[in-house]
Amino acid sequence: MNAIERYSADFARIENALPGSSIGWLQDARRDALSRFAERGIPTTRDENWKYTDVSSLEKRALIAAPSPDRADAATLAASIERLALAAEYHLLVFVDGRYDRDLSWLGRLPAGATISSMAEVLERDPGLLEAHFAGEIWPHGAFGWLNTALAADGAVIHLEADTVVEQPVHLLFLATGSASAVHATNLIVAGNNAKVTVIEHYAGDDGATYFTNALTHIVIGENANVAHYKLQQESAKAFHIAGIHAKQAAHGRFASHSISLGAQLARNDISTYLAAGSHCELNGLYLADGRRHVDHHTRIDHAEPDATSSEVYRGILDGGARGVFNGKVVVHQDAQHTDAKQENHNLLLSKNAEIDTKPELEIYADDVKCTHGATIGQLDDAMLFYLRSRGLDEAAARSLLIYAFAHDIIDRMALQPLRKRLERQLIERLPLGSTEVSFSELLLDGQSGTGQ
Amino acid sequence: MLKVTNLQAKIDGKEILRGVDLEVRAGEVHAIMGPNGSGKSTLAQVLAGRENYEVTGGTVEYDGSDLLELAPEERARAGLFLAFQYPVEIPGVSNVYLLKAALNAVRKHRGEPELDAMDFLTLVKDKLKLVEISQEFLYRAVNEGFSGGEKKRNEILQMAVLEPRLAILDETDSGLDIDALKIVANGVNSLRSPDRAIIMVTHYQRLLDYIVPDFVHVLSDGRIVKSGGRELALELEERGYSWLEGDAQPAAQSGARAGAGS
């Protein structure tokens, strides 16, 4: 059986068990999505967009959605959540192997115009809220996007009426226990005019578990609305992770996307946004990979109307035989005069066998615009290492400090303190450190307060 | 304290030091002068342990041990400090982190307890005054976006915090206006003490008006060709370096003479 046959059989098997299976427009959308997936099939390296990312290993494995995953035991789950939660005051929606778990989740007080729930629950109570978002080709979809729409059993819905502000960040925690071999999660974030929310989309898996996460997040940002989105990928080292995050910004809407990729054997992120007049987006990313791991970010920013600004900074650190891919496309449409677009990608290669393919792409059809881009690839700087060592830091500590500083540039762009602290700690755990370890790690951690930012 | 004997070094196959002899004792200030390309900066970098240079001959004894056997960080912890000619910019690492890490590495080596944040800050604030740097400086990335003068003052600040036994100042005067030069000189002079030695590498004698050396050596084509007292610098100022070229005395002899003069 090839992948198309396998996923088609999977769909036939679970179709009637999917939430909202009695809703006509939804089943139509799912069947339509499956046929579009079947037309395309799993991409190969002959596809321009997948030139450097070979997903044939995924094709070979029979990673299909499990109809009703066995529950991991409660104590194990609770311990994982305790470890992964970021702050007690954050709203927390926990999805275990792709299914919302109300008992493990915690929602604080929400303003009247806010709906924060799971896809399955919303399909029971208020399916109309979702209909427009399942309609045909309003979103950029690749093969995995269509597969997601066909098979997704759950995900989060964050729906804010105009002028609704959700004060505390919403933490979506997708926990893979390894008992389901594939999870297709669909998330929808809608911020009405002047609405505001921060969302953390967090994927984590048990060590050693092999599974496939296929996530798709759609974000609708109304006029003057403000959405900050953090994606934290710390899947098991054997996992496959493929995710799409696609936003549409109305006039003067603001969108910040931070994509942190730490885990998985193969991770691919497609992140896009569409900018209307006077809107602003910021796309930041940090990817770390070692061993034989592969991490790929494809981003696309469409400046469709005048006076919008975009700023993009991605940084990667690759060690061992790891491979990174960065492809950042900025399209400035004919009407988008006074566009200001900046893009940077910097890569640190820590071993001879690590590899990065980086490609900034600018397509400009307007004449009065300011666009810059730059990409760098380098090793740790000898002069910097010597300077630090000449001040008494041993070589491992000097290397660590430079790697940390390189990555911290991205962490510095994040507003959420608990997330920053978490990432700083995770970063330090991965550094070579050296004999000045104790004072060194302390030095890094108290760094934030010291900078006075 | 430091005894350099017939030191030879090359970089990228090119011989730069061709047998340097130099002896420096505690309490002394030595100036090493010479034309561009004579090997002054190479000597400073080799003493600090820069691995780009290959030492092909000779010995360096520092406080009775073989300096060349030590890694750069071990030399630093043993009290050797190099003020760089071109201080390196390190984005993302703030001055205060580096100062604290450096000081604690040195203290640990000396068997002293690490300073806590309060004591450390008190110490640093004191040293900031010495080099007339504002406290805001501490929280900027190391040397990033600093002017030439700020970078040199920052080197002196690090030196003042680390209190080395042997300080090597590599062209610390280059690119400084007269006010900055006075501040830097003042910082260096305040560190002069009977148990500390200073080696100044410089092209011009201007710095020596402010930091008066006990000995002046002329390095030319990888060897010390002449050694003398303070007056040698003035003579060089007047006559340039060319009269010394081809006038190389046996290096070991000049080194011995410098030592004998103390």
Contacts between the chains, C-beta under 8 A, distances in Angstrom:
chain1	res1	chain2	res2	distance
A	381	B	88	7.9
A	382	B	52	7.3
A	383	B	88	5.0
A	384	B	88	5.4
A	384	B	90	5.4
A	386	B	49	7.9
A	386	B	50	5.7
A	386	B	51	7.3
A	386	B	72	6.3
A	386	B	88	7.8
A	387	B	84	6.9
A	387	B	87	7.4
A	387	B	88	4.0
A	387	B	90	6.9
A	388	B	90	7.3
A	388	B	98	7.2
A	389	B	49	7.5
A	389	B	71	7.0
A	389	B	72	4.1
A	389	B	73	4.5
A	389	B	76	7.2
A	390	B	48	5.2
A	390	B	49	7.1
A	390	B	72	5.1
A	390	B	73	7.6
A	390	B	75	7.7
A	390	B	76	5.6
A	390	B	81	7.9
A	390	B	82	5.5
A	390	B	84	7.9
A	391	B	73	8.0
A	391	B	76	5.8
A	391	B	98	6.4
A	391	B	101	7.5
A	391	B	102	3.9
A	391	B	105	7.6
A	391	B	158	6.6
A	391	B	162	7.4
A	392	B	73	5.4
A	392	B	76	3.9
A	392	B	77	5.0
A	392	B	101	7.6
A	392	B	102	4.8
A	392	B	105	3.6
A	392	B	106	5.1
A	392	B	109	7.4
A	392	B	162	7.5
A	393	B	73	6.0
A	393	B	101	5.7
A	393	B	102	6.7
A	393	B	105	5.9
A	394	B	71	7.6
A	394	B	73	4.9
A	394	B	105	7.6
A	395	B	71	7.3
A	395	B	73	7.1
A	397	B	101	7.2
A	397	B	105	7.9
A	398	B	73	7.8
A	401	B	93	5.8
A	401	B	97	7.6
A	401	B	101	7.4
A	402	B	90	7.3
A	402	B	93	7.5
A	404	B	92	7.6
A	405	B	90	6.8
A	405	B	91	6.4
A	405	B	92	2.9
A	405	B	93	4.7
A	406	B	92	6.5
A	408	B	92	5.4
A	409	B	91	7.4
A	409	B	92	5.8
A	436	B	101	6.7
A	436	B	104	7.3
A	436	B	105	5.6
A	436	B	108	7.5
A	439	B	100	7.8
A	439	B	101	6.8
A	439	B	104	4.8
A	439	B	105	8.0
A	439	B	108	7.8
A	439	B	114	5.7
A	440	B	101	6.4
A	443	B	97	5.4
A	443	B	100	5.9
A	443	B	101	5.6
A	444	B	97	7.6
A	446	B	117	7.1
A	447	B	94	7.1
A	447	B	97	6.1
A	450	B	94	6.7
A	450	B	96	5.8
A	450	B	97	7.4
A	450	B	139	6.5
A	451	B	94	6.4
A	451	B	139	5.5
A	452	B	139	5.8
